[in-house]
Each structure stands twice: as C-alpha cells, then as structure tokens.
Amino acid sequence: MTPPVQTPRLTLRRPTGQDIDRLLLLANDFEVARMLERMPHPYRLADAEAWLAAIGQDDSRMDLAIDDRNGLIGGLSLRGLDETPVIGYWLGRPYWGRGYMSEAATAALGWLFDSRGVTQVEARAMTENAASLKVLAKLGFRDVGAAECASTACGETRPARRCLLDRDTFRRLTSA
C-alpha cells in the first residue's frame, strides 16, 4: 500500500517511529491485547521497537497504522499475501464503537482485492470478541467453523471462529 490509503476519516499507512508513544499508550491495555494472537501484555517499548523493525522484512506480510489524522489509533495486518491472506486488526479502546475498524478494513480489503489478484481472505476472531465478529459479518465474511487463537497476552489458546470472504461477495456488498 504505497501511497497511503485514505478513507473519509482515516489514513492507512506504514507505521513509523513517531507512532511509538501512541502505540505504547493504546496497545498496553489488557482488554485490547487479550483478544489478539500476537500482542503481548504488558506491551513495552522493546515490543514496539521490535514490531517496527520487522515491518517490511517479510514480503508476504503488510502491517499498517490506522491513523485518524491525529495519530495512530490502531493497527491492521495482512499476512500470507502470497497465499490466502489473513487479516488481523486492533483499535485502542477510546476508539471502539465508532465504526473505525469497518472503515479501515473495507479500505484495506478493497486495496487487497484490487491490487494483488486475491480472490479470498481469511480471518479468525475469538468467540468472546463479539465486536470483531460483528465487523467481519458486516464486511461479508462467512463463518466456516471452529478454530483456535493462541493469545500471547493470556498465555493460552482460546476458542475462535474461522471466517472467509471472497472477492465477489465483498464487491457486491461494497458497491451496494
């Protein structure tokens, strides 16, 4: 995604060192981290620096900052770009319930389907994460069965739902 992708309220862009303060503030929240596979808790400066250093090192992965034009409010990743991509995302708690994630994910998926020739995207969300499951349903993902997500923050594997979205369904829903 070069240049950044703009939506009415957001910019999806490559994270930078200037995001570290907000990243530490928003990611160091157990209520955020517990719903994610790879986010540790507590979230420390070393975690932020390691994440930023890894960006761009793997061509099959894209990590994006979700920016409300006042700074980072969350993140979105697309992993497995050379296979069936997997989307993952998070928002800082002050930004929950405002439609930001649906807006950001719609933009990222539109870019992915348009530019990479992808025909299908996968997502997993913990069964207790009703907000994430709602976002996935709104985007057109269909639940294809049980899965598990290993929560780094909780130190355990949690029940999840595996969801798939095909390009035609996404196009039909976003063009309506």
N, C-alpha and C positions, 0 to 999 in steps of 0.2 A: 504494500500500500504506500506507494510514493507518487504523488504528494499525499498529504493527509486527506482523509475523507471528512467532509463537512456534512452535518445534518442541521436542521433548524436551530438546535440548542447545543450541539456537541461538536467536538473535533476528535476524530480517532487518529492518533499519531504515534510515532515511535517514542517510547519513554526516554527521558534524559536524566542526568544528574540533578537537574533543577526540580525534579519530581520527588526527590528523596524525603524532604520534610513532610510533605502531604502523604506520601506513601507510608511512612512510619506512623503518622497520626491515624490514618484510616485503616491500614492493614493490621495494626496491633490492637485488634478488637476481637475477642474470642467469639462473639456472635457472628462475625464475618468469617473468621478462619475455620470454625468448626464445620462449616458447610462446604469447604473446599478440600480437594485432594492434596494439593501440594503446598498450601500456605502454612508455615509453622506458627505456633503461638508460644511464647511471645514472639513478635516479629521485630527483629533487631536491625541495626544499621548494617551489620555484616550480611544479613539476608537480602536487604535491598541492594547492596553493592554487588553481591553475587548474581542476583537476578539481572541487574543492569549489564553486568559484564558478559553474561551469557547471551544477551539479545544479539541477534544477527550471526551467531556462531553456528546455527543449525538451519540450513535452507528449507527444511521440512516443517519449520515452526515460525509463527509470527506472533509477537507479543505487542499489544497496543495499549497505550494510555487512553482512557476515556476522560476527556477534558471538557468542562462546562464553560470554557473560555475564561475562567478564573483560576484554573489549575486542575490537576488530576483529581478525579472523584472515584475512579475505579480502574479496572483493567479487563482486557479481553484477550484471549489467546486462541489461535487456530493451530492445532498440532496435526501432524500427519498430512501435510499439504501434498505429499507425493503419493498418498493413498486415499482412503476415505477420511477427509478431515474431521477432527473433533473440535468442537467449540467449547470453550470454558470462559467464565466471566465472574466478576465480583464488583460490588459497589460498596463504598463506605456507608455506614449506617445512616448518616444525615441525609443521604440521597435516595434512600429506599422509598418505594411507593409513589414515585413521581413520573414513572414511565421512561426513565433514562435508559434502563437496560434494554427494553424493547426497541427503543430508537437506535441505540448503539449496535445491537445485534442485527437489526434489519439492515443497517448500512454495511456492516462487515460481511454479512451473508450475501448481500447484493453484489459487493465487490468480488467476493469469492466465486460466486456463480458466473459472473460476467467475465472475469479476467483469467481464471485458472482452468476453465473447461470442466469444472467439478459437476457431477450430477447428483451427489448425495452428501449429506453432512450428518455426523453423529453427535449426540450429546448424552451426558449422564448427569442425573441430579439425585441427591439423596431423597428418599421418600419423605423425610421430615421437612424438606425445603419446599414448602408449598408455593412460595413466591417464584422460585426458579422454575418449577414445573408449570406454573401459570404462564410465565414468559415463553417457555418452549411451546406450549399449546397455542398461544397467541400467534407465534411465528409459523405455525403449521407443522411442527414436529409431531410425529405419531409415536405413541408408546409401543415398543416392540418387546418388552419383557423385563424381567427382574435382572438386576446387576448388583455389583458391589462397588463402593468407593472407599478407598483407604484414606481416612482423614489423618493427615500429619499432625494437626493441632490436637486431635483427640487421642491419637495413638492407637486407633482401632479401625477396623473395617465396618462400614455401615451399609445397610440396605439402600439400594438405589433403583432408579428406573432408567433403562436404556431407551433412547428416543432417536428416531431418524427423520430427516427432512429431505425430500427430493426437490430438485430444481423446479420442476413443473408446478408442484404444489406451492412452493414459495412464490413463484411468478404470478400464479393465479390469485393468491391472497394479497400480494403487494400491489397488484395492478388494479384491484377492485376499488 
